[in-house]
Amino acid sequence: MKSPAVGEVHLDEAVELLAHTLQSDQYHRMNALMEMYGDHNFTVLGFPCNQFGLQSPEENEEILNVLKYVRPGGGFVPKFPIFSKVEVNGLNEEPLFTFLKESLPFVNPVVGDIKRLYWSPIKVNDLRWNFERFLVTANGMPYKRYDLHCPIEIVERDIAELI
């Protein structure tokens, strides 16, 4: 299996729209990546998900307005595609995320506070929280996985290597 956006390098991200305020700057960072690399065969792909603390209760048709008026707000408009909500973990997870997780296993065995994780079964390779990223090559092969706390400069360097 290959990632669906074959032909360009892309960064796949699980996002929760009403994520904690400190994480809402991640959207501006994704737009900045598009400004830096969007003309170089690169895109960010945003996948809304409600499995981390139930922070994305909105309907699919409300997603863009939530981004524009709530978080990050201030008239924000994404410069990258945002898909309909998906499940990234558990029995109903999107096949893309099954593929990405199997290709790039997580190295930390600690999953997190299971009271805030809304899927079953919980597995060691599951996405841990919002804004976990997968960098995928132009030929559709997973290249690197990043957790929420990975400095964006590392992600930027890896993108630059691939394009």
C-alpha positions as CSV (number, residue, x, y, z in Angstrom):
1,M,0.0,0.0,0.0
2,K,1.1,3.6,-0.6
3,S,-0.2,6.8,0.8
4,P,-3.0,8.3,-1.4
5,A,-1.2,11.6,-2.3
6,V,1.4,9.9,-4.5
7,G,3.4,12.4,-6.6
8,E,4.2,14.9,-3.8
9,V,5.8,14.9,-0.4
10,H,3.1,15.4,2.2
11,L,2.7,15.8,5.9
12,D,-0.3,13.9,7.3
13,E,-1.6,15.3,10.6
14,A,-4.4,14.2,13.0
15,V,-6.0,17.4,14.2
16,E,-8.6,18.3,16.7
17,L,-10.2,21.6,16.0
18,L,-11.0,22.6,19.6
19,A,-7.6,21.4,20.9
20,H,-6.1,23.3,23.8
21,T,-5.3,26.9,23.1
22,L,-1.6,26.3,23.4
23,Q,-1.9,23.8,20.5
24,S,-3.9,26.1,18.2
25,D,-0.7,27.7,16.9
26,Q,-0.1,24.4,15.1
27,Y,-2.5,25.6,12.4
28,H,-0.5,28.7,11.7
29,R,2.6,26.5,11.6
30,M,0.9,24.2,9.0
31,N,0.1,27.3,6.9
32,A,3.7,28.4,7.2
33,L,4.9,25.1,5.9
34,M,2.6,25.5,2.9
35,E,4.0,29.0,2.3
36,M,7.6,27.7,2.5
37,Y,7.2,24.5,0.5
38,G,3.8,24.5,-1.3
39,D,5.4,25.4,-4.6
40,H,7.8,22.5,-4.3
41,N,5.7,19.4,-4.7
42,F,4.6,19.5,-1.0
43,T,1.3,19.7,0.9
44,V,0.0,19.3,4.4
45,L,-3.1,17.0,4.8
46,G,-5.3,17.7,7.8
47,F,-7.4,14.9,9.2
48,P,-9.9,16.1,11.9
49,C,-10.4,13.5,14.6
50,N,-12.5,13.4,17.9
51,Q,-10.6,10.6,19.6
52,F,-8.4,12.6,21.9
53,G,-10.3,14.1,24.8
54,L,-13.4,14.5,22.6
55,Q,-12.2,17.9,21.6
56,S,-13.8,18.0,18.1
57,P,-17.5,17.6,18.6
58,E,-18.4,19.8,15.6
59,E,-19.9,18.3,12.4
60,N,-17.9,18.2,9.2
61,E,-19.7,21.1,7.7
62,E,-18.7,23.3,10.7
63,I,-15.0,22.6,10.5
64,L,-13.9,25.6,8.5
65,N,-16.0,28.0,10.6
66,V,-14.5,26.6,13.8
67,L,-11.0,27.3,12.4
68,K,-12.0,30.7,11.2
69,Y,-13.8,32.0,14.3
70,V,-12.9,29.8,17.3
71,R,-9.5,28.1,17.2
72,P,-7.2,29.4,16.1
73,G,-9.8,32.1,15.1
74,G,-9.0,35.6,13.9
75,G,-10.2,34.8,10.4
76,F,-7.9,31.8,10.0
77,V,-8.2,30.0,6.6
78,P,-6.1,26.8,6.1
79,K,-3.8,26.8,3.1
80,F,-4.0,23.0,3.0
81,P,-6.8,20.5,2.5
82,I,-8.8,19.4,5.6
83,F,-10.7,16.2,5.2
84,S,-13.9,15.0,6.9
85,K,-13.4,13.6,10.3
86,V,-11.8,10.2,10.6
87,E,-10.9,7.8,13.3
88,V,-7.1,7.3,13.4
89,N,-7.1,4.6,16.1
90,G,-9.2,1.6,17.0
91,L,-11.5,-0.8,15.2
92,N,-12.8,1.9,12.8
93,E,-9.5,3.6,12.0
94,E,-8.9,4.8,8.5
95,P,-6.8,2.4,6.5
96,L,-4.3,5.2,5.7
97,F,-3.5,5.5,9.4
98,T,-3.3,1.7,9.8
99,F,-0.7,1.8,7.0
100,L,1.2,4.8,8.4
101,K,1.3,3.3,12.0
102,E,2.5,-0.1,10.8
103,S,5.1,1.5,8.6
104,L,6.4,3.9,11.3
105,P,5.8,2.3,14.7
106,F,5.9,4.5,17.8
107,V,9.0,4.0,20.0
108,N,7.5,5.1,23.3
109,P,5.5,2.3,25.0
110,V,3.5,4.7,27.2
111,V,0.2,5.4,25.5
112,G,-1.1,8.1,27.9
113,D,-4.1,8.7,30.1
114,I,-6.6,6.1,28.9
115,K,-9.5,8.1,30.4
116,R,-8.9,10.7,27.7
117,L,-8.6,8.3,24.8
118,Y,-11.8,7.3,23.0
119,W,-11.1,4.2,21.0
120,S,-10.6,0.5,21.5
121,P,-8.5,-1.5,21.4
122,I,-5.6,0.7,22.5
123,K,-2.4,-0.4,20.8
124,V,1.3,0.7,21.4
125,N,1.6,2.2,17.8
126,D,-1.6,4.3,18.1
127,L,-1.4,8.1,17.7
128,R,-1.1,9.6,21.1
129,W,-2.7,13.0,20.7
130,N,-3.5,15.9,18.3
131,F,-1.0,17.1,15.8
132,E,1.0,13.9,15.5
133,R,2.6,13.9,12.1
134,F,3.7,11.5,9.4
135,L,6.0,12.7,6.6
136,V,5.5,10.8,3.4
137,T,7.7,10.8,0.3
138,A,6.6,11.8,-3.2
139,N,6.3,8.1,-4.1
140,G,3.9,7.5,-1.3
141,M,6.2,5.8,1.2
142,P,6.1,6.8,4.9
143,Y,9.4,8.5,5.8
144,K,9.2,9.8,9.4
145,R,6.8,10.1,12.3
146,Y,6.7,13.0,14.7
147,D,4.9,13.4,18.0
148,L,3.2,16.7,19.1
149,H,6.3,17.8,21.0
150,C,8.7,17.5,18.1
151,P,10.2,21.0,17.3
152,I,8.8,22.2,13.9
153,E,12.4,23.0,12.9
154,I,13.1,19.2,12.7
155,V,10.0,18.6,10.6
156,E,11.0,21.5,8.3
157,R,14.5,20.1,7.9
158,D,13.2,16.7,6.9
159,I,10.8,18.2,4.4
160,A,13.6,20.2,2.8
161,E,15.6,16.9,2.5
162,L,12.8,15.2,0.6
163,I,11.9,18.0,-1.9
